[in-house]
Amino acid sequence: GENVEQHPSTLSVQEGDSAVIKCTYSDSASNYFPWYKQELGKGPQLIIDIRSNVGEKKDQRIAVTLNKTAKHFSLHITETQPEDSAVYFCAATTGRRALTFGSGTRLQVQP
Amino acid sequence: EAGVAQSPRYKIIEKRQSVAFWCNPISGHATLYWYQQILGQGPKLLIQFQNNGVVDDSQLPKDRFSAERLKGVDSTLKIQPAKLEDSAVYLCASSRETAEAFFGQGTRLTVV
């Protein structure tokens, strides 16, 4: 089955700096890669996703890049704000199967 | 559009007791998932339904966990008997065919 590894486990940045979270996946058949943000006491919230026919996708301050050859994808958050502080999860799937999640990155944005 | 609804939000039980969780997915979503999230870890799939049929239950501890989805809408997840290691957040999610999964707020289970 699919295996997703995520790094780093914790990330602390100053407000206004950029944050980058990286994930690798094992199943070359995976073609859908979402990112979720989870705040304390809440369920994961989908913030951006990318499909394997696209190399990069951007939505305001967040962007995701995908390298199919290397089987890794990354989340980039620019101009970080205190409200970006949360746990972020990457995930992967072929589309038919359920998502396999990474272990999470706790992002702390220092004001 | 209403989101995924789960209840209860919190539950505390003693080991060897039973517990049940309920989920109402987003209207029109054929696929429903139950995930277990242990503190500090990513969600791990327990079971996936497509309408009212099981697609994947390979990671469901079937000796104590059971789930059903009657009429292809609401779903219940049951644990009987509970163990200490079942303490976790149980997340329900739903999706259309496109794999975008939307999660409920989860049920936090504490087994003492």
Chai-1 contact restraints between the chains, C-beta under 6 A:
chainA,res_idxA,chainB,res_idxB,connection_type,confidence,min_distance_angstrom,max_distance_angstrom,comment,restraint_id
A,Y32,B,A99,contact,1.0,0.0,6.0,A-B,restraint_1
A,K42,B,Q105,contact,1.0,0.0,6.0,A-B,restraint_2
A,G43,B,L91,contact,1.0,0.0,6.0,A-B,restraint_3
A,G43,B,F103,contact,1.0,0.0,6.0,A-B,restraint_4
A,G43,B,G104,contact,1.0,0.0,6.0,A-B,restraint_5
A,G43,B,Q105,contact,1.0,0.0,6.0,A-B,restraint_6
A,G43,B,G106,contact,1.0,0.0,6.0,A-B,restraint_7
A,P44,B,F103,contact,1.0,0.0,6.0,A-B,restraint_8
A,F89,B,G42,contact,1.0,0.0,6.0,A-B,restraint_9
A,T93,B,A99,contact,1.0,0.0,6.0,A-B,restraint_10
A,G95,B,A99,contact,1.0,0.0,6.0,A-B,restraint_11
A,A98,B,Y33,contact,1.0,0.0,6.0,A-B,restraint_12
A,A98,B,L45,contact,1.0,0.0,6.0,A-B,restraint_13
A,A98,B,Q48,contact,1.0,0.0,6.0,A-B,restraint_14
A,L99,B,A101,contact,1.0,0.0,6.0,A-B,restraint_15
A,F101,B,G42,contact,1.0,0.0,6.0,A-B,restraint_16
A,F101,B,P43,contact,1.0,0.0,6.0,A-B,restraint_17
A,G102,B,G42,contact,1.0,0.0,6.0,A-B,restraint_18
A,S103,B,G42,contact,1.0,0.0,6.0,A-B,restraint_19
A,G104,B,G42,contact,1.0,0.0,6.0,A-B,restraint_20
